Structures are given as structure tokens and as C-alpha cells.
């Protein structure tokens, strides 16, 4: 009987402790009902870094459109020009890995007379995308395309090969501005910077790659008219811009 009463006593103690803990927790919850969460004391600082870069890569689309009475005839004409074009590019120092076929199409040609449709031949078109790693040769590449009879040239674009390196430089500039701004704000507000709460960044601004319009070149089936003289091409410049946003906790 003594052991039984001891066990009952222990259970009663545990029950009292459990009920006391439950009541205390409920009272704490009651005290916070309707009370907004405590916001951290923070300041938000933005910064932008900009690096002006001279493009070191040129991209251009080169190709030819050929016609023949049969598919075979049109293909032979097209292949002849494209083989000459590829050979010409290699003499200019363009590596084979930087030449990629991006388009090859065969279309029938029809003549419409008095409402009747008559097949008169076929048209074959083929295009290459060429990466020019020596941008100073861009004008020679375009002129060379005309020399071998390519009659479809366009989309010349200058860009940056290793963009990440310039992004890192722009980011460093942006963070330097953020640090200076944060110090000035802290002194002005009479607070101390405690830690970084959040960090965000994005690339943006007017840093689009420079484009060169090809509309001024007249073309025909024998090649680009007046292609004997290399066109005057300017690479211009490109801007790599990084924007950063830092939230600091203050006290």
C-alpha cells in the first residue's frame, strides 16, 4: 500500500507540473494576441557599378541563296559557293570550331500566270554563324564573303567573350558605393551597422551589346554588289552594369 501511495503521489506531482506549464504557455500566447511582430531595425542601401568595355568578339551570319531548274542543280551551285566561303574564312584565320551551319533549306519556285501554278525550279539557302575572335578582321570577313559569291550577309554583332570578369569588376564598384553610402547614413542617423540581413544583385542598365546594321549592303545572286572594298566597321563600346541591394541591421 505504501508503494501504491508513493506512485500516486508522483503522478499527482507530474500532473500539477504539466498543468502549470500548459497554463503558462497559454498565458504567453494570450499576451501576444493582436500584437504585431517586432520588426528589425534596418536600412536599405543600393549601388550600381558600371564598366565600359571594348567588345572582343564579333558574330556574323554568312550564307548564300542559289537557284536551279532541279534540286540537284541548285544544291551544286550552293555547295560550290559555301565551300569557297568556308575556305576563305579559314585563310582569314577563322577556326573551324567557330563556324557553324545554322540553316539549310530547299524551296520550290513557282510561276503564277493566268491563275495557273507552274513549277519553274528550286531555291536552296544555307547560312553559317561565324565567330570572329579578332574583331579587326570583321570587315575582311564580310568583304571575303562577297568575293566568293555569298549573297546573304547580316546580323553582325559585337560582344564580350569573358563577361563574368567584367561583371565581377562592376560588382566590386557597386559594393564599394554601398559601403560608402551605408557609413554616411549610419553617421547621419546616429546608428551603428550590425550585420548584413539580405543581399541581392542583378545585371542591367544600358549594357546591351553593340550592333552593326547591314542594311546598306546591296546583294544579288552573284554576290554583294561593290563587295570589293571592305566595309568600314566600328566596334564601338559596351557597358557591363551590376546593381546591388543590401539590407543592414542597425542599432
Secondary structure, 3 states (H helix, E strand, C coil): CHHHHHHHHHHHHHHHHHHHHHHHHHHHHHHHCCCCCCCCCEEEEEEEEEEEECCCEEEEEEEEEEEECCHHHHHHHHHHHHHHHHHHHHHCCCCHHHEEEEEEEEEEEEEEECCEEEEEEEEEEEEEEEEECCHHHHHHHHHHHHHCCCCEEEEEEEECCCHHHHHHHHHHHHHHHHHHHHHHHHHHHCCCEEEEEEEEEEECCCCCCCECCCCCCCEECCEECCCCCCCCCCCCCEEEEEEEEEEEEEC
